[in-house]
Amino acid sequence: MSNDTIDVAAIRRDFPILAQTQDDKRLVFLDSAASSQHPQQVLDAMNDVYLNSYANVHRGVYQLAERATSAYENARKSVARFIGAPSANEVIFTKNATEAINLVAQAWGRANLGPGDAVVLTLMEHHANIVPWQMMAAEIGFEIRWIEVTDDGQLDLSNLDQLLDGAKVLAFTAMSNVLGTVNPVERLTAAAKAAGAITVVDACQSVPHFPTNVVEMGADFVAFSGHKMLGPSGIGVLWGRMEMLDAMPPFLGGGGMIVNVTRDGFSADAVPGKFEAGTPPIVEAVGLGAAVEYLENIGMEAVRKHEVELTAYTMRTLTERLGDDLILLGPSEPAARGGVFSLAFADVHAHDVSQVLDEHAVCIRPGHHCAKPLMKRFDMNATARASVYIYNDTDDIDALADALVAARDFFAL
Ligand SMILES: Cc1ncc(COP(=O)(O)O)c(C=O)c1O
């Protein structure tokens, strides 16, 4: 573990993609909330499996297959350590966070939810934590209740107890991918527990950026994606309390998740195998394991500190440079948010803003960010979202501000 300051220049040298230029301009990558970039260490770890240790896992008895299986299972151990999971067997590898949440909604939901039950969501959820519940609600007939969002982009918890009364599930994001709001996870899980509801935490935007301990979070399930935390796409994680995972039926059926199959039926493997049907994302898991080790070497306390400082700098700089011309959604206090900045100019579409920024080699993401109910709450169709990570520094924010000033001038606001 390092001390609590990070050396951005040294980190950037680990990311070959960031060395490129676009139209002779330094590439400024500010879209890590959508998907982050990869250090050489992750690329090397994945390449090494392909070059030296690739075979299917949990099947072959030859040495190559055993090496591949060890690499895959070591990645599970690394992820478990990173999130403070009591057992590596509680870490289920999925395709992404979306699949992890669908797994819970479908497997746990079908076994435990019935007509007349209630599931509580928040209005700041990504569609990945809305649609799976809506699909099950359509099938089963339970009610979905919503925690509202305040003007300052915080959860309105004034009627939490009422919403949780009689509810079976509280599913919420640890950090909003649109507003940057960091939610009070422990308070929410404690309230749900007191009301007899299980909790599903969408930790897509928190695990890459904060020290994480799933036990301290007090959740029953935690979902996140590898590709937002320096790992490859194609792998996500569902962590669940063993007691819950043990009691749940499988999600997908096929090879790898059974102990026995006869003409009459099958018996499911123990957790985690029960939830990993088919050939898993072997090399992707190894890449995620390497990403976790890379982040551990930096230290997650240092990552968070860097992002709080950069968030404060971003908010200050954008306010100074653009003043009232720019709308910035989310909490006004930097410590209450992560490094995600949803920006808008009144009367200019986010896609147009992003296109001007692209001419300055500044990569941000326009759109609804898969959070349409939240966008409707703020009466918007789209924002231009900039998001930071360990390889971003104040120069990147200055470049963002310069490009936004150019966009404002271009559209003659
Ligand atoms: C908060 C949040 N939840 C869920 C997801 C879905 O992640 P994935 O597309 O990797 O399944 C995202 C991705 O943008 C996200 O930001």
The ligand as an ORCA input file, in Angstrom:
! r2SCAN-3c Opt
* xyz 0 1
  C     -24.694      2.932    -11.614
  C     -24.597      1.930    -12.724
  N     -25.258      0.778    -12.607
  C     -25.201     -0.162    -13.553
  C     -24.474      0.023    -14.697
  C     -24.461     -1.045    -15.722
  O     -23.196     -1.570    -15.870
  P     -22.909     -2.632    -17.023
  O     -23.330     -1.987    -18.306
  O     -21.458     -2.866    -16.947
  O     -23.717     -3.836    -16.703
  C     -23.788      1.216    -14.877
  C     -23.031      1.480    -16.124
  O     -23.018      2.554    -16.633
  C     -23.833      2.185    -13.850
  O     -23.183      3.341    -13.972
*
